[in-house]
Amino acid sequence: MLAQHRLFTILLPLFLGFVSGCSSTPPEPPAEDPTAGRLRKIGLAYMEVHNNTGKPPQNVNQIKDALKQMGESDPDSLLISPRDGKPFTIILSVDTRKGGEAPNSDAPPVVLAYEQVGKDGNRYILTTLCFAIPLSADDFAKAKFPAGHIPH
C-alpha cells in the first residue's frame, strides 16, 4: 500500500504537468518587422494595380491610390522606411507576371522595392513574390534587379 501511495504521489504531478502543458495555447508567432510589413503592403498594392489595369504601376500615385483602396488611411507614411526614415525605392513598370522569380527556382529573387540606406548594415528588400527580407550589404550587391535598374 505504501508503494502504491509513493507511485501515486510521483505520477500525479507528472500527469497534471502533462495535461496542463497539452491544454495550453500555442505560442504567438513573432511580430512582423514594421519595415517588412510596409514593404509587403506596397507589394500588394503594386500587384493590385497590375491586376486591375493589366499593366504594372507607372507612378507612385497609382500605388498610393491602391493602398487607400486597401483601407490604408495614410499611404504616404507607408512609403517611408521606419528604420532609415527615407522613402523606399520602388522600381516602377516591372511586369511581375513576366519578370518575377519562379517559385522553386534556384534563381535569386527579383527586387521590386528596397530601403535606401537601411540600418546596421542591412537593407530590407521586397521581391516580386511579395517577400520582404533583410539583406546584408554583400547580399544586396548580389541581388537581382529588373533590367535597366541600377540600385543606389
DSSP file (Angstrom, degrees, kcal/mol; ACC not computed):
  #  RESIDUE AA STRUCTURE BP1 BP2  ACC     N-H-->O    O-->H-N    N-H-->O    O-->H-N    TCO  KAPPA ALPHA  PHI   PSI    X-CA   Y-CA   Z-CA
    1    1 A M     >        0   0    0      0, 0.0     4,-2.1     0, 0.0     5,-0.1   0.000 360.0 360.0 360.0 -40.3    0.0    0.0    0.0
    2    2 A L  H  >  +     0   0    0      1,-0.2     4,-2.3     2,-0.2     5,-0.2   0.880 360.0  52.7 -63.5 -38.1    2.9    2.4    0.8
    3    3 A A  H  > S+     0   0    0      1,-0.2     4,-2.5     2,-0.2    -1,-0.2   0.888 108.4  50.4 -64.1 -39.5    4.4    1.6   -2.6
    4    4 A Q  H  > S+     0   0    0      2,-0.2     4,-2.6     1,-0.2    -2,-0.2   0.897 109.4  51.1 -65.9 -38.6    1.1    2.5   -4.3
    5    5 A H  H  X S+     0   0    0     -4,-2.1     4,-2.5     2,-0.2    -2,-0.2   0.917 111.4  47.3 -64.0 -43.2    1.0    5.8   -2.4
    6    6 A R  H  X S+     0   0    0     -4,-2.3     4,-1.5     2,-0.2    -2,-0.2   0.918 112.5  49.4 -63.4 -43.8    4.5    6.7   -3.4
    7    7 A L  H  X S+     0   0    0     -4,-2.5     4,-2.8     1,-0.2     5,-0.2   0.915 111.6  49.5 -60.8 -42.7    3.8    5.8   -7.0
    8    8 A F  H  X S+     0   0    0     -4,-2.6     4,-2.6     1,-0.2    -2,-0.2   0.907 109.3  51.0 -62.6 -43.5    0.6    7.9   -6.9
    9    9 A T  H  < S+     0   0    0     -4,-2.5    -1,-0.2     1,-0.2    -2,-0.2   0.758 115.5  43.5 -69.4 -22.9    2.5   10.9   -5.4
   10   10 A I  H  X S+     0   0    0     -4,-1.5     4,-1.0    -3,-0.2    -2,-0.2   0.888 118.1  41.8 -84.4 -43.7    5.1   10.7   -8.2
   11   11 A L  H  X S+     0   0    0     -4,-2.8     4,-2.9    -5,-0.2     5,-0.2   0.830 103.9  64.9 -76.8 -32.7    2.8   10.1  -11.1
   12   12 A L  H  X S+     0   0    0     -4,-2.6     4,-2.8    -5,-0.2     5,-0.2   0.943 104.5  44.2 -59.5 -50.4    0.0   12.6  -10.2
   13   13 A P  H  > S+     0   0    0      0, 0.0     4,-2.5     0, 0.0    -1,-0.2   0.897 114.7  50.6 -62.4 -36.8    2.3   15.7  -10.5
   14   14 A L  H  X S+     0   0    0     -4,-1.0     4,-2.3     2,-0.2    -2,-0.2   0.931 111.9  47.1 -63.6 -43.9    3.7   14.3  -13.8
   15   15 A F  H  X S+     0   0    0     -4,-2.9     4,-2.9     2,-0.2     5,-0.2   0.930 113.0  48.2 -62.2 -46.6    0.2   13.7  -15.1
   16   16 A L  H  X S+     0   0    0     -4,-2.8     4,-2.6    -5,-0.2     5,-0.2   0.896 112.0  49.9 -63.8 -39.1   -1.0   17.1  -14.1
   17   17 A G  H  X S+     0   0    0     -4,-2.5     4,-2.0    -5,-0.2    -1,-0.2   0.905 112.2  47.8 -63.6 -40.9    2.0   18.8  -15.7
   18   18 A F  H  X S+     0   0    0     -4,-2.3     4,-2.0     2,-0.2    -2,-0.2   0.931 113.5  47.0 -64.8 -46.6    1.5   16.8  -18.9
   19   19 A V  H  X S+     0   0    0     -4,-2.9     4,-1.5     1,-0.2    -2,-0.2   0.918 113.5  47.3 -64.5 -43.9   -2.2   17.7  -19.1
   20   20 A S  H  X S+     0   0    0     -4,-2.6     4,-0.6     1,-0.2    -1,-0.2   0.866 111.4  52.1 -68.3 -32.8   -1.7   21.4  -18.4
   21   21 A G  H  < S+     0   0    0     -4,-2.0     3,-0.5    -5,-0.2    -1,-0.2   0.864 110.4  48.4 -67.9 -35.5    1.1   21.5  -20.9
   22   22 A C  H  < S+     0   0    0     -4,-2.0    -1,-0.2     1,-0.2    -2,-0.2   0.769 109.1  52.8 -75.5 -25.9   -1.1   20.0  -23.6
   23   23 A S  H  < S+     0   0    0     -4,-1.5    -1,-0.2    -5,-0.2    -2,-0.2   0.556  85.4 104.5 -90.5  -5.4   -4.0   22.3  -22.9
   24   24 A S  S  < S-     0   0    0     -4,-0.6    -3,-0.0    -3,-0.5    -4,-0.0  -0.366  78.3-106.3 -73.7 156.2   -2.0   25.5  -23.3
   25   25 A T        -     0   0    0      1,-0.1    -1,-0.1    -2,-0.0     3,-0.1  -0.474  41.7 -95.8 -78.3 152.6   -2.4   27.6  -26.4
   26   26 A P        -     0   0    0      0, 0.0    -1,-0.1     0, 0.0     0, 0.0  -0.299  51.3 -90.3 -65.5 154.2    0.4   27.6  -28.9
   27   27 A P        -     0   0    0      0, 0.0    -3,-0.0     0, 0.0     0, 0.0  -0.293  45.6-101.2 -65.1 150.2    2.9   30.5  -28.6
   28   28 A E        -     0   0    0     -3,-0.1     3,-0.1     1,-0.1    -3,-0.0  -0.450  39.3-110.9 -67.3 140.0    2.2   33.6  -30.6
   29   29 A P        -     0   0    0      0, 0.0    -1,-0.1     0, 0.0     3,-0.1  -0.393  47.3 -86.7 -66.4 154.2    4.2   33.9  -33.8
   30   30 A P        -     0   0    0      0, 0.0     3,-0.1     0, 0.0     2,-0.0  -0.288  51.3 -98.3 -62.3 147.8    6.8   36.7  -33.6
   31   31 A A        -     0   0    0      1,-0.1     2,-0.2    -3,-0.1    -3,-0.0  -0.364  41.2-106.6 -66.2 144.3    5.6   40.1  -34.6
   32   32 A E        -     0   0    0      1,-0.1    -1,-0.1    -3,-0.1     5,-0.0  -0.499  37.2-104.5 -72.0 138.9    6.4   41.2  -38.2
   33   33 A D     >  -     0   0    0     -2,-0.2     4,-2.5     1,-0.1     5,-0.2  -0.433  27.1-128.5 -59.8 133.4    9.1   43.8  -38.5
   34   34 A P  H  > S+     0   0    0      0, 0.0     4,-2.2     0, 0.0     5,-0.2   0.843 108.6  52.3 -56.4 -35.2    7.4   47.1  -39.3
   35   35 A T  H  > S+     0   0    0      2,-0.2     4,-2.5     1,-0.2     5,-0.2   0.932 110.2  47.3 -66.6 -45.2    9.6   47.7  -42.3
   36   36 A A  H  > S+     0   0    0      1,-0.2     4,-2.6     2,-0.2    -1,-0.2   0.902 111.0  53.0 -61.7 -40.6    8.8   44.3  -43.7
   37   37 A G  H  X S+     0   0    0     -4,-2.5     4,-2.0     2,-0.2    -1,-0.2   0.903 109.6  47.5 -62.3 -42.2    5.1   44.9  -43.1
   38   38 A R  H  X S+     0   0    0     -4,-2.2     4,-2.3     2,-0.2    -2,-0.2   0.930 112.7  48.5 -65.1 -45.3    5.2   48.2  -45.0
   39   39 A L  H  X S+     0   0    0     -4,-2.5     4,-2.5     1,-0.2    -2,-0.2   0.908 109.7  52.6 -62.1 -40.7    7.1   46.7  -47.9
   40   40 A R  H  X S+     0   0    0     -4,-2.6     4,-2.3     1,-0.2    -1,-0.2   0.909 109.3  49.3 -62.4 -41.1    4.7   43.8  -48.1
   41   41 A K  H  X S+     0   0    0     -4,-2.0     4,-2.4     2,-0.2    -1,-0.2   0.897 109.7  51.9 -64.5 -39.5    1.7   46.2  -48.3
   42   42 A I  H  X S+     0   0    0     -4,-2.3     4,-2.6     1,-0.2    -2,-0.2   0.920 109.7  50.3 -60.9 -42.8    3.5   48.2  -51.0
   43   43 A G  H  X S+     0   0    0     -4,-2.5     4,-2.4     2,-0.2    -2,-0.2   0.902 109.8  49.5 -62.4 -42.0    3.9   44.9  -52.9
   44   44 A L  H  X S+     0   0    0     -4,-2.3     4,-2.0     2,-0.2    -1,-0.2   0.906 112.5  47.6 -64.7 -40.3    0.3   44.0  -52.5
   45   45 A A  H  X S+     0   0    0     -4,-2.4     4,-2.4     2,-0.2    -2,-0.2   0.902 109.9  53.5 -65.7 -40.4   -0.7   47.5  -53.8
   46   46 A Y  H  X S+     0   0    0     -4,-2.6     4,-2.2     1,-0.2    -2,-0.2   0.935 112.0  44.4 -57.2 -48.5    1.7   47.1  -56.7
   47   47 A M  H  X S+     0   0    0     -4,-2.4     4,-2.8     1,-0.2    -1,-0.2   0.831 109.2  57.0 -69.0 -31.7    0.1   43.8  -57.7
   48   48 A E  H  X S+     0   0    0     -4,-2.0     4,-2.5     2,-0.2    -1,-0.2   0.927 108.3  46.6 -64.0 -44.7   -3.4   45.3  -57.2
   49   49 A V  H  X S+     0   0    0     -4,-2.4     4,-2.5     2,-0.2     6,-0.5   0.938 113.4  49.9 -60.5 -46.3   -2.6   48.0  -59.7
   50   50 A H  H  X S+     0   0    0     -4,-2.2     4,-1.9     1,-0.2    -2,-0.2   0.915 113.4  45.2 -59.9 -45.1   -1.2   45.4  -62.1
   51   51 A N  H  < S+     0   0    0     -4,-2.8    -1,-0.2     1,-0.2    -2,-0.2   0.883 116.7  44.9 -67.1 -38.7   -4.2   43.1  -61.8
   52   52 A N  H  < S+     0   0    0     -4,-2.5    -2,-0.2    -5,-0.2    -1,-0.2   0.829 125.8  28.6 -77.2 -32.5   -6.7   46.0  -62.2
   53   53 A T  H  < S-     0   0    0     -4,-2.5    -2,-0.2     2,-0.3    -3,-0.2   0.608  99.1-122.8-105.0 -14.3   -5.1   47.8  -65.1
   54   54 A G  S  < S+     0   0    0     -4,-1.9    -4,-0.2    -5,-0.4    -3,-0.1   0.467  87.5  70.8  83.3   0.3   -3.4   44.9  -66.8
   55   55 A K  S    S-     0   0    0     -6,-0.5    -2,-0.3    -5,-0.1    -1,-0.2  -0.982  89.6 -95.0-145.0 156.5    0.0   46.6  -66.5
   56   56 A P        -     0   0    0      0, 0.0    39,-0.1     0, 0.0    -9,-0.1  -0.203  58.6 -75.5 -68.1 161.7    2.4   47.5  -63.7
   57   57 A P        -     0   0    0      0, 0.0    36,-2.5     0, 0.0    37,-0.2  -0.275  35.2-165.3 -58.1 140.1    2.2   50.8  -61.9
   58   58 A Q  S    S+     0   0    0      1,-0.2     2,-0.3    34,-0.2    34,-0.1   0.578  72.6  16.8-100.6 -15.9    3.7   53.7  -63.9
   59   59 A N  S >> S-     0   0    0      1,-0.1     4,-0.8    33,-0.0     3,-0.8  -0.974  77.8-109.0-152.9 163.9    4.0   56.1  -60.9
   60   60 A V  H 3> S+     0   0    0     -2,-0.3     4,-2.5     1,-0.2     3,-0.2   0.790 110.3  68.8 -67.6 -28.9    3.8   56.1  -57.2
   61   61 A N  H 3> S+     0   0    0      1,-0.2     4,-2.6     2,-0.2    -1,-0.2   0.856  95.3  55.5 -61.3 -33.4    0.4   57.8  -57.1
   62   62 A Q  H <> S+     0   0    0     -3,-0.8     4,-2.0     2,-0.2    -1,-0.2   0.894 108.9  47.4 -63.9 -38.6   -1.1   54.6  -58.5
   63   63 A I  H  X S+     0   0    0     -4,-0.8     4,-2.4    -3,-0.2    -2,-0.2   0.906 111.1  51.1 -68.4 -41.9    0.4   52.6  -55.6
   64   64 A K  H  X S+     0   0    0     -4,-2.5     4,-2.3     2,-0.2    -2,-0.2   0.925 109.7  50.2 -60.1 -45.1   -0.9   55.3  -53.1
   65   65 A D  H  X S+     0   0    0     -4,-2.6     4,-2.2     1,-0.2    -1,-0.2   0.904 110.6  49.5 -61.1 -41.4   -4.4   55.0  -54.6
   66   66 A A  H  X S+     0   0    0     -4,-2.0     4,-1.4     2,-0.2    -1,-0.2   0.893 108.7  52.9 -65.2 -39.0   -4.3   51.2  -54.3
   67   67 A L  H  <>S+     0   0    0     -4,-2.4     5,-2.5     2,-0.2    -2,-0.2   0.902 108.8  50.3 -62.3 -40.5   -3.2   51.5  -50.7
   68   68 A K  H ><5S+     0   0    0     -4,-2.3     3,-1.9     1,-0.2    -2,-0.2   0.923 108.8  51.4 -62.1 -43.7   -6.1   53.8  -50.0
   69   69 A Q  H 3<5S+     0   0    0     -4,-2.2    -1,-0.2     1,-0.3    -2,-0.2   0.775 104.6  58.1 -64.3 -25.2   -8.5   51.3  -51.6
   70   70 A M  T 3<5S-     0   0    0     -4,-1.4    -1,-0.3    -5,-0.2    -2,-0.2   0.407 129.3 -97.5 -84.3   2.1   -7.0   48.6  -49.4
   71   71 A G  T < 5S+     0   0    0     -3,-1.9     2,-0.6     1,-0.3    -3,-0.2   0.525  74.8 144.6  98.6   6.6   -8.0   50.7  -46.3
   72   72 A E      < -     0   0    0     -5,-2.5    -1,-0.3    -6,-0.2    -2,-0.1  -0.697  31.8-165.2 -82.1 121.7   -4.8   52.5  -45.6
   73   73 A S  S    S+     0   0    0     -2,-0.6    -1,-0.2     1,-0.3    -5,-0.1   0.761  83.2  33.1 -79.7 -24.7   -5.6   56.0  -44.3
   74   74 A D    >>  +     0   0    0      1,-0.1     4,-1.0    -7,-0.1     3,-0.8  -0.628  62.6 166.0-132.1  75.3   -2.1   57.4  -44.7
   75   75 A P  H 3> S+     0   0    0      0, 0.0     4,-0.9     0, 0.0     3,-0.2   0.801  73.5  66.1 -62.9 -27.8   -0.4   55.8  -47.7
   76   76 A D  H >4 S+     0   0    0      1,-0.2     3,-0.8     2,-0.2     4,-0.1   0.902  99.7  50.8 -60.1 -40.0    2.4   58.4  -47.7
   77   77 A S  H X4 S+     0   0    0     -3,-0.8     3,-1.3     1,-0.2    -1,-0.2   0.823 103.5  59.4 -68.8 -28.9    3.7   57.2  -44.4
   78   78 A L  H 3< S+     0   0    0     -4,-1.0    -1,-0.2     1,-0.3    -2,-0.2   0.735  95.9  63.1 -69.7 -21.0    3.8   53.6  -45.6
   79   79 A L  T << S+     0   0    0     -4,-0.9     9,-2.7    -3,-0.8     2,-0.4   0.382  91.9  80.4 -85.5   5.6    6.2   54.6  -48.4
   80   80 A I  B <  S-A   87   0A   0     -3,-1.3    35,-0.1     7,-0.3   -42,-0.0  -0.942  82.6-123.0-116.5 133.3    8.8   55.6  -45.8
   81   81 A S     >  -     0   0    0      5,-2.8     4,-1.8    -2,-0.4     5,-0.1  -0.561  10.0-151.8 -71.3 128.1   11.1   53.1  -44.1
   82   82 A P  T  4 S+     0   0    0      0, 0.0    -1,-0.2     0, 0.0    -4,-0.0   0.676  93.8  57.7 -72.2 -14.4   10.8   53.4  -40.3
   83   83 A R  T  4 S+     0   0    0      3,-0.1    -2,-0.0     1,-0.1    -3,-0.0   0.891 124.9  13.2 -84.3 -40.8   14.4   52.2  -40.0
   84   84 A D  T  4 S-     0   0    0      2,-0.2    -1,-0.1    35,-0.1    35,-0.0   0.490  92.6-127.8-115.1  -5.0   16.2   54.9  -42.0
   85   85 A G  S  < S+     0   0    0     -4,-1.8    -5,-0.0     1,-0.2     0, 0.0   0.603  70.1 118.0  72.6  11.0   13.4   57.5  -42.3
   86   86 A K  S    S-     0   0    0     -5,-0.1    -5,-2.8     1,-0.1    -1,-0.2  -0.784  73.9 -94.1-110.4 153.4   13.8   57.6  -46.1
   87   87 A P  B     -A   80   0A   0      0, 0.0    29,-0.3     0, 0.0    -7,-0.3  -0.355  46.0-108.8 -61.3 142.4   11.3   56.8  -48.9
   88   88 A F        -     0   0    0     -9,-2.7     2,-0.7    27,-0.1    27,-0.2  -0.422  28.4-118.2 -64.6 146.6   11.5   53.3  -50.2
   89   89 A T  E     -B  114   0B   0     25,-3.0    25,-2.0    -2,-0.1     2,-0.5  -0.835  33.9-167.5 -85.9 116.8   12.9   53.0  -53.7
   90   90 A I  E     -B  113   0B   0     -2,-0.7     2,-0.9    23,-0.2    23,-0.2  -0.937  15.5-140.4-110.3 123.3   10.1   51.4  -55.7
   91   91 A I        -     0   0    0     21,-2.9     3,-0.5    -2,-0.5     2,-0.1  -0.740  26.3-154.6 -87.7 109.8   11.0   50.1  -59.1
   92   92 A L        +     0   0    0     -2,-0.9   -34,-0.2     1,-0.2     3,-0.1  -0.306  64.1  31.1 -83.3 164.6    8.1   51.0  -61.4
   93   93 A S  S    S+     0   0    0    -36,-2.5     2,-0.6     1,-0.2    -1,-0.2   0.704  74.7 147.4  64.4  25.0    6.9   49.4  -64.6
   94   94 A V        -     0   0    0     -3,-0.5     2,-1.4   -37,-0.2    -1,-0.2  -0.821  47.1-139.0 -92.6 120.7    8.1   45.9  -63.6
   95   95 A D    >>  -     0   0    0     -2,-0.6     4,-3.6     1,-0.2     3,-1.0  -0.647  18.1-170.8 -77.6  96.8    5.8   43.3  -65.1
   96   96 A T  H 3> S+     0   0    0     -2,-1.4     4,-0.7     1,-0.3    -1,-0.2   0.723  81.7  60.5 -65.1 -20.2    5.7   41.0  -62.1
   97   97 A R  H 34 S+     0   0    0      2,-0.1    -1,-0.3     1,-0.1    -2,-0.1   0.806 120.7  22.8 -76.2 -28.5    4.0   38.3  -64.1
   98   98 A K  H <4 S+     0   0    0     -3,-1.0    -2,-0.2     1,-0.0    -1,-0.1   0.749 128.4  42.7-105.8 -32.3    6.9   38.1  -66.6
   99   99 A G  H  < S+     0   0    0     -4,-3.6    -3,-0.2     2,-0.1    -2,-0.1   0.403  88.2 105.9-101.3   3.2    9.9   39.3  -64.6
  100  100 A G  S  < S-     0   0    0     -4,-0.7     2,-0.2    -5,-0.3    11,-0.1  -0.354  76.8 -97.2 -81.8 164.3    9.3   37.7  -61.3
  101  101 A E        -     0   0    0      9,-0.2    -1,-0.1    -2,-0.1    -2,-0.1  -0.482  39.0-114.1 -76.6 150.1   11.3   34.8  -59.9
  102  102 A A    >   -     0   0    0     -2,-0.2     3,-1.5     1,-0.1     5,-0.1  -0.643  30.0-111.7 -83.5 138.9    9.8   31.3  -60.3
  103  103 A P  T 3  S+     0   0    0      0, 0.0     3,-0.1     0, 0.0    -1,-0.1  -0.398 107.1  22.4 -60.9 151.3    8.7   29.5  -57.1
  104  104 A N  T 3  S+     0   0    0      1,-0.2     2,-0.3     2,-0.0    -2,-0.0   0.702  98.3 133.8  62.2  21.5   11.1   26.5  -56.6
  105  105 A S    <   -     0   0    0     -3,-1.5    -1,-0.2     2,-0.1    -4,-0.0  -0.729  59.3-142.8 -99.6 151.0   13.7   28.2  -58.8
  106  106 A D  S    S+     0   0    0     -2,-0.3    -1,-0.1    -3,-0.1    -2,-0.0   0.503  70.5 111.0 -85.7  -4.4   17.4   28.5  -57.9
  107  107 A A  S    S-     0   0    0     -5,-0.1    -2,-0.1     1,-0.1     3,-0.1  -0.401  79.6-105.0 -68.2 145.1   17.4   32.0  -59.5
  108  108 A P        -     0   0    0      0, 0.0    -1,-0.1     0, 0.0    -2,-0.1  -0.336  46.4 -90.4 -66.7 154.7   17.9   34.8  -57.0
  109  109 A P        -     0   0    0      0, 0.0    35,-1.1     0, 0.0     2,-0.5  -0.316  36.5-119.0 -66.5 149.4   14.8   36.9  -56.2
  110  110 A V  B     -f  144   0C   0     33,-0.1    18,-1.6    -3,-0.1     2,-0.4  -0.778  28.0-128.3 -89.1 129.7   14.0   39.9  -58.3
  111  111 A V  E     + C   0 127B   0     33,-2.7    16,-0.3    -2,-0.5     3,-0.1  -0.634  31.5 171.5 -83.7 131.3   13.9   43.1  -56.3
  112  112 A L  E    S-     0   0B   0     14,-3.8   -21,-2.9     1,-0.4     2,-0.3   0.689  70.1  -0.6-106.9 -31.3   10.8   45.3  -56.6
  113  113 A A  E     +BC  90 126B   0     13,-1.4    13,-2.9   -23,-0.2    -1,-0.4  -0.978  65.7 176.2-155.2 158.8   11.5   47.8  -53.8
  114  114 A Y  E     -BC  89 125B   0    -25,-2.0   -25,-3.0    -2,-0.3    11,-0.2  -0.993  35.9 -90.2-161.8 162.1   14.1   48.4  -51.2
  115  115 A E        -     0   0    0      9,-2.1   -27,-0.1    -2,-0.3   -35,-0.0  -0.532  29.9-138.4 -73.5 143.4   15.3   50.7  -48.4
  116  116 A Q  S    S-     0   0    0    -29,-0.3    -1,-0.1    -2,-0.2   -28,-0.1   0.910  93.2  -6.0 -68.7 -42.1   17.7   53.4  -49.5
  117  117 A V  S    S-     0   0    0    -31,-0.1     2,-0.2     1,-0.1     4,-0.1   0.713  83.6-169.4-121.6 -46.0   20.0   53.0  -46.5
  118  118 A G        -     0   0    0      5,-0.1     2,-0.3     3,-0.1     5,-0.2  -0.503  30.5 -79.1  81.2-154.2   18.6   50.5  -44.1
  119  119 A K  B >  S+D  122   0B   0      3,-2.3     3,-1.9    -2,-0.2   -35,-0.1  -0.994  93.5   5.6-152.9 142.3   20.1   50.0  -40.6
  120  120 A D  T 3  S-     0   0    0     -2,-0.3     3,-0.1     1,-0.3    -1,-0.1   0.823 129.1 -53.9  55.0  36.2   23.0   48.3  -39.0
  121  121 A G  T 3  S+     0   0    0      1,-0.2    16,-0.9    -4,-0.1     2,-0.3   0.525 117.9 103.5  81.0   4.4   24.5   47.2  -42.4
  122  122 A N  E <   -DE 119 136B   0     -3,-1.9    -3,-2.3    14,-0.2     2,-0.4  -0.911  49.0-164.4-120.5 148.6   21.2   45.6  -43.6
  123  123 A R  E     - E   0 135B   0     12,-2.5    12,-3.0    -2,-0.3     2,-0.3  -0.992  19.6-129.3-126.9 138.3   18.5   46.7  -46.0
  124  124 A Y  E     - E   0 134B   0     -2,-0.4    -9,-2.1    10,-0.3     2,-0.3  -0.679  27.5-169.0 -80.9 140.2   15.1   45.3  -46.4
  125  125 A I  E     -CE 114 133B   0      8,-2.7     8,-1.9    -2,-0.3     2,-0.5  -0.878  15.9-140.9-122.2 160.4   14.1   44.4  -49.9
  126  126 A L  E     -CE 113 132B   0    -13,-2.9   -14,-3.8    -2,-0.3   -13,-1.4  -0.992  19.4-151.4-118.5 126.6   10.7   43.4  -51.5
  127  127 A T  E >   -C  111   0B   0      4,-2.5     3,-2.1    -2,-0.5   -16,-0.2  -0.482  31.5-104.0 -92.5 168.7   10.8   40.7  -54.1
  128  128 A T  T 3  S+     0   0    0    -18,-1.6   -28,-0.1     1,-0.3   -17,-0.1   0.619 122.2  60.6 -68.0 -11.4    8.3   40.3  -56.9
  129  129 A L  T 3  S-     0   0    0    -19,-0.2    -1,-0.3     2,-0.1   -29,-0.0   0.269 122.2-107.3 -95.3  11.2    6.7   37.5  -55.0
  130  130 A C  S <  S+     0   0    0     -3,-2.1     2,-0.5     1,-0.3    -2,-0.1   0.755  70.7 145.3  71.6  27.9    5.9   39.9  -52.1
  131  131 A F        -     0   0    0    -88,-0.1    -4,-2.5   -92,-0.0     2,-0.6  -0.859  35.5-156.6 -94.1 128.9    8.6   38.6  -49.7
  132  132 A A  E     +E  126   0B   0     -2,-0.5    -6,-0.2    -6,-0.2   -96,-0.1  -0.930  25.5 163.4-105.7 117.3   10.2   41.3  -47.6
  133  133 A I  E     -E  125   0B   0     -8,-1.9    -8,-2.7    -2,-0.6     2,-0.3  -0.976  37.2-118.1-137.0 146.2   13.6   40.2  -46.4
  134  134 A P  E     -E  124   0B   0      0, 0.0     2,-0.4     0, 0.0   -10,-0.3  -0.646  30.4-166.5 -82.3 141.0   16.7   41.9  -44.9
  135  135 A L  E     -E  123   0B   0    -12,-3.0   -12,-2.5    -2,-0.3     2,-0.0  -0.972  18.4-125.0-126.0 142.6   19.9   41.6  -46.9
  136  136 A S  E  >  -E  122   0B   0     -2,-0.4     4,-2.7   -14,-0.2     5,-0.2  -0.285  39.6-100.2 -70.1 168.7   23.5   42.4  -45.8
  137  137 A A  H  > S+     0   0    0    -16,-0.9     4,-2.1     1,-0.2     5,-0.1   0.897 125.5  50.6 -59.6 -40.2   25.4   44.8  -48.0
  138  138 A D  H  > S+     0   0    0      2,-0.2     4,-1.0     1,-0.2    -1,-0.2   0.928 112.6  44.9 -64.0 -45.3   27.1   41.9  -49.7
  139  139 A D  H  > S+     0   0    0      1,-0.2     4,-0.8     2,-0.2    -2,-0.2   0.863 110.6  54.7 -68.3 -34.8   23.9   40.1  -50.5
  140  140 A F  H >< S+     0   0    0     -4,-2.7     3,-0.8     1,-0.2    -1,-0.2   0.912 105.5  53.0 -62.8 -41.5   22.3   43.4  -51.6
  141  141 A A  H 3< S+     0   0    0     -4,-2.1    -1,-0.2     1,-0.2    -2,-0.2   0.786 112.9  45.0 -64.1 -26.6   25.1   43.9  -54.1
  142  142 A K  H 3< S+     0   0    0     -4,-1.0    -1,-0.2    -3,-0.2    -2,-0.2   0.531  88.9 117.5 -92.6  -8.5   24.4   40.4  -55.5
  143  143 A A  S << S-     0   0    0     -3,-0.8     2,-0.6    -4,-0.8   -33,-0.1  -0.179  70.1-113.1 -63.7 153.7   20.6   40.8  -55.6
  144  144 A K  B     -f  110   0C   0    -35,-1.1   -33,-2.7     3,-0.0    -1,-0.1  -0.786  35.3-172.6 -92.1 122.7   18.9   40.6  -59.0
  145  145 A F        -     0   0    0     -2,-0.6     3,-0.1   -35,-0.2   -33,-0.1  -0.783  35.0 -86.6-110.1 156.1   17.3   43.8  -60.1
  146  146 A P    >   -     0   0    0      0, 0.0     3,-2.3     0, 0.0    -1,-0.1  -0.252  62.6 -80.2 -58.9 150.3   15.0   44.4  -63.1
  147  147 A A  T 3  S+     0   0    0      1,-0.3     3,-0.1    -3,-0.0    -3,-0.0  -0.230 117.6  19.1 -52.4 132.9   16.8   45.1  -66.3
  148  148 A G  T 3  S+     0   0    0      1,-0.2     2,-0.5    -3,-0.1    -1,-0.3   0.252  93.6 118.5  90.7 -12.5   17.9   48.7  -66.6
  149  149 A H    <   -     0   0    0     -3,-2.3    -1,-0.2   -58,-0.0    -4,-0.1  -0.771  44.1-165.5 -92.9 128.6   17.7   49.4  -62.8
  150  150 A I        -     0   0    0     -2,-0.5    -3,-0.0    -3,-0.1    -1,-0.0  -0.945  21.2-134.6-109.6 112.7   20.9   50.5  -61.1
  151  151 A P              0   0    0      0, 0.0   -35,-0.0     0, 0.0    -6,-0.0  -0.292 360.0 360.0 -67.4 150.4   20.5   50.3  -57.3
  152  152 A H              0   0    0    -63,-0.0   -36,-0.0     0, 0.0    -2,-0.0   0.353 360.0 360.0-118.8 360.0   21.8   53.1  -55.2
